[in-house]
Amino acid sequence: MTKSVYVSSTFQDLEDHRQAVHQVLAKMRYNAIGMEDYVARNNRMVDQVRRDVAECDIYLGIFAWRYGFVPPQENPEGLSVTELEYREAVAKHKPLLVFLVNTEASWSPKFMDANTGENERGARIGRLREELTKQMHSLFTTPENLAIETAAAIHLAEVDAKTQMLSNDISNASCLTMNSSQEQEIITNIRRAITEDIKADLIKINLGKGESWWSTRLHLLSALCADYTEVRQMLFERDDNRFVGMCTPSQARRALSQAFPNVEAAYRASVPAPGEGSFNLIDDVTYIVNQFSVAMDRLGGEPNVKKWVEPHIIQNWPGVNRDAVDLPGGVATVPLLASVVQRNTPFVVLVKDGNVLKVVDRAALATRMAIV
């Protein structure tokens, strides 16, 4: 589908510039919309301008030294057509491409309000230009120079749109979050993970400062994830959301089993024997958690068996992936997302200053990039 660009400017002073912009937009296969289209129309100008701006994909504003025509009707604020177009684009959250003629560029005095005395002797265009300089803009000198700047700006707008689409559509893998190691929260999250409409890819665990998670509860959680859910990764954070590492539930269980074989034996003893289960996974999980608590009592009580799980312990486990991709400024660019696809892990953690921002499903990202 051909995208449209609304080209906004005063006319007589920028006629050659508008023509240059229209030509480059046509070469890039964009449909240019502007005042040239209004000649044969019988619609009221202000309504039509606002409607066309609202329907365009990109707003492109060209500003020199004239404020322009001020419609006498349906214009209570007394704004020029050019400023009305700009205000409407801002209100409708359109991508804005703003071009200002360079103050050093040669310009005919007859096209400068400050010389002709129009619109407060140039004060109105001066105020508008001052406002526009406070946002992202480009300078131009000639029609040819403006055409080059337009092509570059349109290309960057396409890249930004593609990046935004990718970031919005597939940025986060499906994730459950553990806020504590309480038994009921473990049951609740495992229940959610095995519910058909959730199918969580990851479960996120905040270790706090090292005194938030008992080794016994993490052992229980990882074993239940491995045996009863489709959770593929466990992501560990510190109390300030700084990334610690990521591994599979089986890898976490294996590391804990080597350190605490008695706890692994207690878990195995808590699992219903073949043929003795309830044929309801959620009921079985609740049963296992209750039996595990009983098994801990037989070992002298869970407070006497557990150890605090500190972040550095997780980082030393075999198989833990500590790799993450840093987002400068928290922005995901197309080249950066392309590099994510080249990773060899199913999920890639995106961080800013070490803090977890997003977890990307690499396969989903690759599929999306091939489509967009």
Secondary structure in CASP SS format (residue, H / E / C, confidence):
PFRMAT SS
TARGET T0000
AUTHOR 0000-0000-0000
METHOD secondary structure of the structure
MODEL  1
M C 1.00
T C 1.00
K C 1.00
S E 1.00
V E 1.00
Y E 1.00
V E 1.00
S E 1.00
S C 1.00
T C 1.00
F C 1.00
Q H 1.00
D H 1.00
L H 1.00
E H 1.00
D H 1.00
H H 1.00
R H 1.00
Q H 1.00
A H 1.00
V H 1.00
H H 1.00
Q H 1.00
V H 1.00
L H 1.00
A H 1.00
K H 1.00
M C 1.00
R C 1.00
Y C 1.00
N E 1.00
A E 1.00
I E 1.00
G C 1.00
M H 1.00
E H 1.00
D H 1.00
Y H 1.00
V C 1.00
A C 1.00
R C 1.00
N C 1.00
N C 1.00
R C 1.00
M H 1.00
V H 1.00
D H 1.00
Q H 1.00
V H 1.00
R H 1.00
R H 1.00
D H 1.00
V H 1.00
A H 1.00
E H 1.00
C C 1.00
D C 1.00
I E 1.00
Y E 1.00
L E 1.00
G E 1.00
I E 1.00
F E 1.00
A C 1.00
W C 1.00
R C 1.00
Y C 1.00
G C 1.00
F C 1.00
V C 1.00
P C 1.00
P C 1.00
Q C 1.00
E C 1.00
N C 1.00
P C 1.00
E C 1.00
G C 1.00
L C 1.00
S C 1.00
V H 1.00
T H 1.00
E H 1.00
L H 1.00
E H 1.00
Y H 1.00
R H 1.00
E H 1.00
A H 1.00
V H 1.00
A H 1.00
K C 1.00
H C 1.00
K C 1.00
P C 1.00
L E 1.00
L E 1.00
V E 1.00
F E 1.00
L E 1.00
V E 1.00
N C 1.00
T C 1.00
E C 1.00
A C 1.00
S C 1.00
W C 1.00
S C 1.00
P H 1.00
K H 1.00
F H 1.00
M C 1.00
D H 1.00
A H 1.00
N H 1.00
T H 1.00
G C 1.00
E H 1.00
N H 1.00
E H 1.00
R H 1.00
G C 1.00
A H 1.00
R H 1.00
I H 1.00
G H 1.00
R H 1.00
L H 1.00
R H 1.00
E H 1.00
E H 1.00
L H 1.00
T C 1.00
K C 1.00
Q C 1.00
M C 1.00
H C 1.00
S E 1.00
L E 1.00
F E 1.00
T C 1.00
T C 1.00
P H 1.00
E H 1.00
N H 1.00
L H 1.00
A H 1.00
I H 1.00
E H 1.00
T H 1.00
A H 1.00
A H 1.00
A H 1.00
I H 1.00
H H 1.00
L H 1.00
A H 1.00
E H 1.00
V H 1.00
D H 1.00
A H 1.00
K H 1.00
T H 1.00
Q H 1.00
M H 1.00
L H 1.00
S H 1.00
N H 1.00
D H 1.00
I H 1.00
S C 1.00
N C 1.00
A C 1.00
S C 1.00
C E 1.00
L E 1.00
T E 1.00
M E 1.00
N C 1.00
S C 1.00
S C 1.00
Q C 1.00
E H 1.00
Q H 1.00
E H 1.00
I H 1.00
I H 1.00
T H 1.00
N H 1.00
I H 1.00
R H 1.00
R H 1.00
A H 1.00
I H 1.00
T C 1.00
E C 1.00
D C 1.00
I C 1.00
K C 1.00
A C 1.00
D C 1.00
L E 1.00
I E 1.00
K E 1.00
I E 1.00
N E 1.00
L C 1.00
G C 1.00
K C 1.00
G C 1.00
E C 1.00
S C 1.00
W C 1.00
W E 1.00
S H 1.00
T H 1.00
R H 1.00
L H 1.00
H H 1.00
L H 1.00
L H 1.00
S H 1.00
A H 1.00
L H 1.00
C H 1.00
A H 1.00
D H 1.00
Y H 1.00
T C 1.00
E C 1.00
V C 1.00
R C 1.00
Q E 1.00
M E 1.00
L E 1.00
F E 1.00
E E 1.00
R C 1.00
D C 1.00
D C 1.00
N C 1.00
R E 1.00
F E 1.00
V E 1.00
G E 1.00
M E 1.00
C E 1.00
T C 1.00
P H 1.00
S H 1.00
Q H 1.00
A H 1.00
R H 1.00
R H 1.00
A H 1.00
L H 1.00
S H 1.00
Q H 1.00
A H 1.00
F C 1.00
P H 1.00
N H 1.00
V H 1.00
E H 1.00
A H 1.00
A H 1.00
Y H 1.00
R H 1.00
A H 1.00
S H 1.00
V C 1.00
P C 1.00
A C 1.00
P C 1.00
G C 1.00
E C 1.00
G C 1.00
S C 1.00
F C 1.00
N C 1.00
L H 1.00
I H 1.00
D H 1.00
D H 1.00
V H 1.00
T H 1.00
Y H 1.00
I H 1.00
V H 1.00
N H 1.00
Q H 1.00
F H 1.00
S H 1.00
V H 1.00
A H 1.00
M H 1.00
D H 1.00
R H 1.00
L C 1.00
G C 1.00
G C 1.00
E H 1.00
P H 1.00
N H 1.00
V H 1.00
K C 1.00
K C 1.00
W E 1.00
V C 1.00
E C 1.00
P H 1.00
H H 1.00
I H 1.00
I H 1.00
Q H 1.00
N C 1.00
W C 1.00
P C 1.00
G C 1.00
V C 1.00
N E 1.00
R C 1.00
D C 1.00
A C 1.00
V E 1.00
D E 1.00
L C 1.00
P H 1.00
G H 1.00
G H 1.00
V C 1.00
A C 1.00
T C 1.00
V H 1.00
P H 1.00
L H 1.00
L H 1.00
A H 1.00
S H 1.00
V H 1.00
V H 1.00
Q C 1.00
R C 1.00
N C 1.00
T C 1.00
P C 1.00
F E 1.00
V E 1.00
V E 1.00
L E 1.00
V E 1.00
K E 1.00
D C 1.00
G C 1.00
N E 1.00
V E 1.00
L E 1.00
K E 1.00
V E 1.00
V E 1.00
D E 1.00
R H 1.00
A H 1.00
A H 1.00
L H 1.00
A H 1.00
T H 1.00
R H 1.00
M H 1.00
A H 1.00
I H 1.00
V C 1.00
END
